[in-house]
Amino acid sequence: MKIQVAPSILSADFGKLNEEIASVELYSDRIHFDVMDGHFVPNISFGAPVMRCVKTKLPLDVHLMIENPWKFFEDFVKAGADTIIVHSEACRDLKAILKEIRGLGVKAGVSIKPKTGISAIKGVLDLVDQVLIMTVEPGFGGQDFMEEMLPKIAGLRKCGFKGDISVDGGINERTAKLCIDAGANIMIAGSYIFKAKDRKKAIMGLRV
């Protein structure tokens, strides 16, 4: 499975966002948007209007770390989202939510926090294109990678899940290798990429 890199714009300079994206676009596979509402997670980031301003040919993944995510699906689809990822913890009827996303003509993904086991999503794996394993507590960038999340990745592959498995939180050259060895194929990284002196080298280092 091809290893992909998805820079998270959460760590980019929003004063020159399109320039920041352009600086990584040639070496990346997709762009990752971490959307936070200050309720589901203790931080606020941005919404669909920011995505609407982004200029890139890469696929756009939207990670909704928000309460009542279904209220915003159409806004993000209209803004250019290619994949919408919701948290299992934020959805009472996860199957219905994932079907709604797919019905909008985009790919569906599901994410789980560190304290949530993969048993919470085993029943919906046939409806998702991507599973996002949080390798830190969601809400803030720059946290340390939690190695105890690696068995979740391996567990998903043992379940027979053949879709994309992405990892988000504390991803660098060392932790990316751990995740890839466990079965993940999409490396999401923010500060590691955007704070690097050589962004191309940083990105290529995640394809180990």
C-alpha positions, 0 to 999 in steps of 0.5 A: 500500500502506498505511503501517503503524507497529509500536511495538517494546516493547523500548524501553517501560517494562516497569514499566507495559507496558500503560500504555505500549502504551495510549499508542500504541495509537490511532495504531499498526497493530500491536505488535512484540515483539523476542524475544532469547535471548542466543545468536543475538543478544548480548542477552536480552529476554523471552518468551511470558509477557510477551506473555500479559500484554499487553492490546491489540486490535492485532495482535501481531508476534513477531520471534524473534531466537533459536536453535531458534525452532520450540521456542517457536511454540506458546507464542507462539501461545497467548500471542496472537501474530498473526504469527511472524517467524523469522530465515533464519539460524536455520533450516536448513529454512526452508520447513518452519519457515514451513509449521509456523508457517502450520499453527498458524493465524498469519501467517508472516514471515522476517527477514534480518540486514544481512550476509544477502542477499535471495537467501537467502529468494527461494525461500520468498517464496510462504510468507511474509506479511511480510519483515523487513529488519534495518536495524541489527545485531540485538541492541540498540535505539538503533543508527544506520540502515544506508542500504545495506540499502535496495536489499534492499527495492527488490530484493524488490519487483522480485522481485514480492513483494507482501506486507508489507515491514517495517524495523527499526532506526534508524527515524525520520521521515527514514529511514522516508521512505527505506524507504517510497520503496524499497518498505517499508510497515511501520515498526518503531520503539522508542526513536524512539517511546517516548522521544518527548515527543509519541508521537502526533506521532512515530508520524504522522511515520513515515507520510511 
